[in-house]
């Protein structure tokens, strides 16, 4: 039997930040806190690989950008503590993107065709459509594109009509789900600044936090049951997979949304008493996406090394089949020859169902991607096969089951944030709200991002500090 003042369930960046804040407060000592991580590593969605590359570069297989660079708390804390120097360790990869389509030779003439301006109009119309205050219908991103084209086709040139709906599907590479499932209402994003690509790999932020935390951290320690408001010396009791227990006054639950939503199975957490109905109903209104990555390394650079990124737009219609076909879904490509000059590698972002298919069949990655990537060839020779292929495994990982939260048609993220943020006292879990939740799915600003998860861990810890004083 272990007895602790605070138990943090999950060793991702939200759990690590919570522990850091608790220890810095002076209210708790290192002996008061324990972090329980089910996997054999810390970091959660942050996963920097430094071993698989044959070219000697690090790859973030999870989070890779400092999004919202004007306000990103992880970025500014890292600058302040000296672990990150923006112009040395980062790269603003936001040069206008080169866009390709199956039926067009070379990149699309996006500037003369003014495709970016039409895309901006479509996004603005999404905001206006749902601000009208009328009985507007929720719809998928694909259905919204049809509404826009029907309403404004008199404004659109033949090129704009041909590509605008297909270009709008770039949202798939934000949410990790296909456009026919994305809820248009929540697709527009209000970015707080540019996106800074982390050349070091986000793992440095995890390593720094761990270096500042001297409390007990147990890896490969899975929580299987949380008993609330037990009669004992501590308020709550956590049962572990090995049959042991941790008694604790405060719990910070930072497991992924996918694990919170599980109703059965070996990774399920049983709640006693069950989670309140408003919480379970809120969890039913939000899903997990699966943004995955494929890294392709080559002997030579056969694409335009001056471009930051490439976008391959899909054909008009997806078959919705379980085995995705080339050109059905858009792909987004990071040019590592630009991030690390001279490095012959491409990092390709994928979404469901492509992510799940390629993670189950990594040997098929080059076969699937090659027809689309051939469009990038600017060399005088045939495109060679890659010398190395790295494919993520987020959908295969039983403690991840995807990437991060996503909103499908018929869903709404507002309730889950209300229920799990802890900012509304009327929806707590008893015992003075001494069970707190953190993670990217529990916060509005930075939701789905590392800095959102980080801020949510800080929020949970600060509440506990105030409550314990």
C-alpha positions in Angstrom: 0.0 0.0 0.0 1.3 3.5 -1.0 0.0 6.7 0.5 0.5 10.0 -1.2 -1.0 13.5 -1.0 -1.2 13.8 -4.8 -1.3 11.1 -7.5 -0.9 12.0 -11.1 -2.2 9.5 -13.6 -0.2 9.8 -16.8 3.3 11.0 -17.5 2.7 13.1 -20.6 3.5 16.8 -20.6 0.3 17.7 -18.7 1.1 15.3 -15.9 4.8 16.4 -15.8 3.9 20.0 -15.7 1.4 19.4 -12.9 4.1 17.7 -10.8 6.5 20.6 -11.5 4.0 23.2 -10.4 3.1 21.2 -7.2 6.8 20.9 -6.3 7.6 24.5 -7.0 4.7 25.7 -4.8 6.4 24.7 -1.5 3.1 23.2 -0.3 4.1 19.7 -1.3 7.4 17.8 -1.0 8.8 15.2 -3.3 7.5 12.5 -0.9 3.9 13.8 -1.3 3.6 13.1 -5.0 3.8 10.2 -7.4 3.4 10.0 -11.2 2.0 6.8 -12.5 2.6 6.1 -16.3 1.2 3.1 -18.0 3.8 3.0 -20.7 7.6 2.4 -20.6 8.3 6.0 -21.5 7.3 9.5 -20.6 6.0 12.2 -22.9 2.7 10.9 -24.2 2.0 12.5 -27.6 5.5 13.9 -27.5 7.8 11.2 -29.1 11.1 12.3 -30.5 13.0 9.5 -32.2 16.8 9.9 -32.6 17.6 6.3 -33.5 15.7 5.2 -36.5 17.1 7.8 -39.0 19.8 6.7 -41.4 20.6 10.4 -42.1 21.3 11.4 -38.5 18.4 13.7 -37.9 15.7 13.6 -35.1 12.1 13.1 -36.0 9.1 14.0 -33.9 6.7 11.2 -34.5 4.1 13.1 -32.5 3.9 16.8 -31.8 6.5 18.8 -33.8 5.5 22.5 -34.0 5.1 25.3 -31.5 1.7 26.3 -32.7 0.5 29.8 -31.8 4.0 31.2 -31.4 2.8 34.5 -30.1 1.3 32.9 -27.0 2.7 29.4 -26.7 3.6 28.8 -23.0 5.9 25.8 -23.7 7.9 27.9 -26.2 8.3 30.9 -23.9 9.1 28.8 -20.8 11.7 27.0 -22.9 13.2 30.2 -24.1 13.3 31.6 -20.5 15.0 28.5 -19.0 17.5 28.5 -21.8 16.6 25.1 -23.4 15.4 26.5 -26.7 16.9 29.3 -28.9 14.2 30.1 -31.6 16.4 30.9 -34.6 18.9 28.1 -33.9 16.6 25.4 -32.7 13.4 26.3 -34.6 12.4 27.0 -38.2 9.3 29.0 -39.4 8.3 26.7 -42.2 5.6 29.0 -43.5 6.7 29.9 -46.9 3.7 29.8 -49.3 3.1 26.1 -49.8 3.6 24.3 -53.2 0.3 22.5 -54.1 0.0 19.6 -56.6 -2.9 17.8 -58.1 -3.1 14.5 -60.1 -4.3 16.2 -63.4 -1.9 19.1 -63.4 1.8 19.1 -64.4 3.9 20.9 -61.8 2.6 22.9 -58.9 -0.7 24.7 -59.2 -0.5 28.4 -60.1 -2.0 29.3 -56.8 -0.9 32.9 -56.9 -2.4 33.9 -60.3 -5.4 31.7 -59.7 -5.8 33.4 -56.2 -6.7 30.0 -54.6 -5.4 31.1 -51.2 -7.8 34.0 -51.1 -10.8 31.8 -52.0 -9.7 29.4 -49.2 -9.7 32.3 -46.8 -13.1 33.3 -47.9 -14.4 29.7 -47.4 -13.0 29.7 -43.8 -14.5 33.2 -43.1 -17.9 32.1 -44.4 -17.8 29.1 -42.1 -17.5 31.5 -39.2 -20.2 33.8 -40.5 -22.5 30.9 -41.3 -22.5 29.7 -37.6 -22.7 33.3 -36.2 -26.0 34.1 -37.9 -27.9 33.0 -34.9 -30.5 31.3 -37.1 -31.4 27.6 -37.2 -28.3 26.7 -39.1 -27.6 23.1 -39.8 -24.5 21.3 -38.5 -22.8 19.7 -41.5 -19.5 18.0 -42.5 -16.7 20.0 -44.1 -17.6 18.4 -47.5 -21.2 19.4 -47.2 -20.2 22.9 -46.2 -18.0 23.2 -49.3 -21.0 22.5 -51.4 -23.0 25.2 -49.6 -20.3 27.7 -50.2 -19.9 26.9 -53.9 -23.7 27.0 -54.5 -23.9 30.4 -52.9 -20.8 32.0 -54.3 -20.1 30.2 -57.6 -20.8 33.4 -59.5 -17.6 34.8 -57.9 -15.4 31.9 -58.8 -13.2 31.3 -61.8 -13.1 27.9 -63.4 -9.8 27.1 -61.6 -11.2 28.2 -58.3 -14.3 26.1 -58.8 -12.1 23.1 -59.7 -9.9 23.3 -56.7 -11.5 25.2 -53.8 -13.4 22.2 -52.3 -10.4 20.0 -52.6 -8.1 22.5 -51.1 -10.4 22.9 -48.1 -9.7 19.3 -47.2 -6.3 20.4 -45.8 -8.2 20.5 -42.5 -7.9 16.7 -42.5 -4.2 17.2 -41.7 -5.1 19.3 -38.6 -7.9 17.0 -37.2 -6.6 13.6 -38.3 -10.0 12.6 -39.6 -11.5 12.7 -43.2 -13.4 15.8 -44.4 -16.7 13.9 -44.7 -16.5 13.5 -40.9 -15.2 16.9 -39.8 -17.8 19.1 -38.2 -17.6 22.3 -40.2 -18.7 24.5 -37.2 -15.5 23.8 -35.4 -13.1 23.7 -38.3 -12.0 27.4 -38.4 -9.1 28.0 -36.1 -8.0 31.3 -34.7 -4.2 31.1 -34.6 -2.3 33.2 -32.2 0.8 33.7 -34.4 2.9 31.6 -36.7 3.9 27.9 -36.3 7.5 27.3 -35.4 8.9 23.9 -36.3 11.0 22.4 -33.5 14.3 21.2 -35.1 15.5 19.8 -31.7 12.5 17.6 -31.3 9.9 18.3 -28.6 11.4 15.6 -26.4 13.8 18.2 -25.0 10.8 19.8 -23.2 9.9 16.5 -21.6 13.6 15.9 -20.6 13.8 19.3 -19.0 10.6 18.9 -17.0 11.8 15.5 -15.8 15.1 17.0 -14.7 13.2 19.5 -12.5 11.0 16.8 -10.9 12.4 14.8 -8.1 9.2 13.1 -7.0 8.6 9.4 -7.5 7.8 8.4 -11.1 6.7 4.9 -11.9 6.6 3.8 -15.5 4.8 0.6 -16.7 2.3 1.2 -13.9 -1.2 1.1 -15.1 -4.2 2.4 -13.1 -7.2 0.1 -13.5 -9.6 1.5 -10.9 -10.3 4.8 -9.2 -12.4 4.7 -6.1 -13.7 8.1 -5.0 -14.4 9.3 -1.5 -13.4 6.1 0.3 -13.6 5.9 4.0 -10.0 5.9 5.1 -7.0 8.1 5.9 -7.0 9.4 2.3 -9.9 10.5 0.2 -9.4 8.2 -2.8 -7.9 4.8 -3.6 -6.3 3.8 -6.9 -6.0 0.2 -7.9 -3.1 -0.8 -10.1 -2.8 -3.6 -12.7 -0.5 -5.6 -10.4 -3.2 -5.6 -7.7 -1.5 -3.0 -5.4 -3.1 0.3 -4.3 -2.3 3.9 -3.9 -4.3 5.9 -1.4 -4.3 9.6 -2.1 -6.0 12.9 -1.3 -5.8 14.4 -4.8 -5.8 12.8 -8.2 -4.8 14.5 -11.5 -6.1 12.3 -14.4 -4.2 13.1 -17.6 -4.8 10.0 -19.6 -5.8 10.5 -23.3 -9.4 11.0 -24.2 -9.4 7.6 -25.9 -8.7 5.9 -22.5 -11.3 8.0 -20.7 -13.9 7.0 -23.2 -13.1 3.2 -22.9 -15.9 1.2 -21.4 -14.2 -2.1 -21.2 -10.9 -3.9 -22.0 -7.5 -4.1 -20.3 -6.8 -0.4 -20.6 -10.1 0.7 -19.2 -10.2 2.6 -16.0 -13.1 1.6 -13.8 -14.6 4.4 -11.7 -16.3 3.7 -8.4 -18.8 5.2 -8.2 -19.2 5.6 -11.9 -18.5 9.0 -13.5 -21.5 11.3 -13.3 -23.9 11.2 -16.2 -23.0 14.7 -17.4 -19.4 13.7 -17.7 -20.1 10.4 -19.6 -22.5 12.2 -21.9 -19.9 14.9 -22.6 -17.3 12.2 -23.4 -19.7 10.8 -26.0 -19.7 14.1 -27.8 -16.1 14.2 -28.8 -13.9 11.7 -30.7 -10.2 10.9 -31.3 -8.5 11.7 -34.5 -5.4 9.9 -35.8 -2.9 12.2 -37.3 0.0 10.0 -38.3 3.4 10.4 -40.0 5.5 8.5 -42.6 9.1 9.5 -42.8 10.9 8.7 -46.1 14.6 9.0 -46.4 16.5 8.9 -49.7 20.0 8.8 -51.1 19.4 12.0 -53.1 17.1 15.0 -53.1 14.9 14.8 -56.2 12.3 17.4 -55.2 12.5 21.2 -55.0 14.7 21.7 -52.0 13.8 25.4 -51.7 10.2 24.7 -50.7 9.2 24.4 -47.0 6.1 22.3 -47.5 4.1 20.5 -50.2 0.4 19.8 -50.3 -1.1 17.1 -52.5 -4.8 17.7 -53.1 -7.0 14.7 -53.5 -9.3 13.8 -56.3 -12.9 15.0 -56.1 -14.5 12.1 -54.2 -13.3 9.6 -51.7 -14.7 6.1 -51.8 -14.9 5.8 -48.0 -13.6 2.3 -48.3 -11.6 0.6 -45.6 -8.5 0.3 -47.9 -7.6 3.8 -48.9 -6.3 4.4 -52.5 -3.7 6.9 -53.6 -5.2 10.3 -54.5 -8.3 9.7 -52.3 -7.1 11.8 -49.4 -4.8 14.9 -49.2 -1.3 14.6 -47.8 0.9 17.2 -46.3 4.7 17.0 -46.7 7.4 18.7 -44.6 10.6 19.1 -46.6 13.5 18.2 -44.4 15.9 19.3 -47.1 14.8 22.8 -46.1 14.6 22.3 -42.3 18.0 20.6 -42.2 19.7 21.8 -45.5 21.0 18.9 -47.5 18.9 16.2 -45.7 17.2 14.0 -48.2 14.0 13.2 -46.3 10.3 14.0 -46.4 7.9 13.7 -43.5 4.3 13.1 -44.6 1.3 13.7 -42.5 -1.7 11.4 -42.8 -5.2 11.2 -41.4 -7.8 8.5 -40.8 -8.4 6.1 -42.5 -4.9 6.4 -44.1 -3.1 6.5 -40.8 -4.7 3.4 -39.5 -4.1 1.5 -42.7 -0.4 2.5 -43.0 0.3 1.9 -39.4 -1.1 -1.6 -39.8 0.7 -2.1 -43.1 3.9 0.0 -42.9 5.4 -2.0 -45.8 2.7 -0.5 -48.0 3.6 3.1 -47.2 5.9 3.8 -50.2 3.5 2.0 -52.6 0.6 4.1 -51.4 2.5 7.5 -51.4 4.6 7.1 -54.5 2.0 7.9 -57.1 1.4 11.3 -55.4 5.0 12.0 -54.5 6.1 11.5 -58.1 4.5 14.9 -58.8 7.3 16.6 -56.8 10.1 15.3 -59.0 12.2 18.1 -60.5 15.2 15.9 -61.3 16.2 14.5 -64.7 16.1 10.9 -63.4 13.6 8.4 -62.1 12.5 8.7 -58.5 14.5 6.1 -56.4 13.0 4.0 -53.7 13.6 5.3 -50.2 16.5 3.9 -48.2 14.5 4.1 -45.0 10.8 4.3 -44.0 9.5 5.1 -40.6 5.8 4.9 -39.8 4.1 5.9 -36.6 2.0 3.5 -34.5 -0.5 5.7 -32.6 -3.5 3.7 -33.7 -1.8 0.4 -32.7 -0.7 1.7 -29.3 -3.3 0.5 -26.8 -2.6 3.4 -24.4 -3.0 6.0 -27.2 -5.6 4.7 -29.7 -5.1 7.7 -31.9 -3.5 11.1 -31.7 -5.7 13.7 -30.1 -9.3 14.9 -29.8 -11.3 15.6 -33.0 -14.9 16.8 -33.6 -17.0 14.8 -35.9 -20.5 15.7 -37.2 -23.1 15.4 -34.5 -20.5 16.2 -31.7 -19.6 19.2 -29.6 -16.4 19.8 -27.5 -17.9 22.4 -25.2 -19.5 20.0 -22.7 -16.3 18.0 -22.2 -14.3 21.1 -21.5 -16.9 22.3 -19.1 -17.0 19.0 -17.3 -13.3 18.3 -17.2 -11.7 21.7 -16.9 -12.6 22.0 -13.2 -13.5 25.6 -13.8 -17.2 25.0 -13.0 -17.7 23.9 -9.4 -21.2 22.5 -10.0 -19.9 19.5 -12.1 -17.2 18.1 -9.9 -16.7 14.5 -8.8 -17.2 15.0 -5.1 -14.7 15.3 -2.2 -14.4 19.1 -2.9 -13.4 18.5 -6.5 -10.2 16.8 -5.4 -10.1 14.8 -8.7 -8.9 17.1 -11.5 -8.5 16.4 -15.2 -5.8 17.6 -17.5 -4.8 17.0 -21.1 -5.4 18.6 -24.5 -9.0 17.5 -24.5 -9.8 19.5 -21.3 -8.9 23.0 -22.4 -10.2 25.5 -25.0 -7.1 27.5 -25.7 -4.5 25.2 -27.2 -6.9 22.3 -27.4 -5.3 19.4 -29.4 -1.8 21.0 -28.9 1.1 20.4 -26.6 0.9 23.9 -25.0 -2.8 23.3 -24.3 -2.0 20.1 -22.4 0.9 21.8 -20.6 -1.4 24.7 -19.5 -4.1 22.3 -18.4 -1.6 20.5 -16.1 -0.6 23.8 -14.7 -4.2 24.7 -14.1 -5.0 21.5 -12.2 -1.9 21.8 -10.0 -2.6 25.4 -9.2 -6.1 24.5 -8.0 -4.7 21.8 -5.8 -2.1 24.1 -4.3 -4.8 26.7 -3.4 -7.2 24.0 -2.1 -4.5 22.4 0.1 -3.3 25.6 1.8 
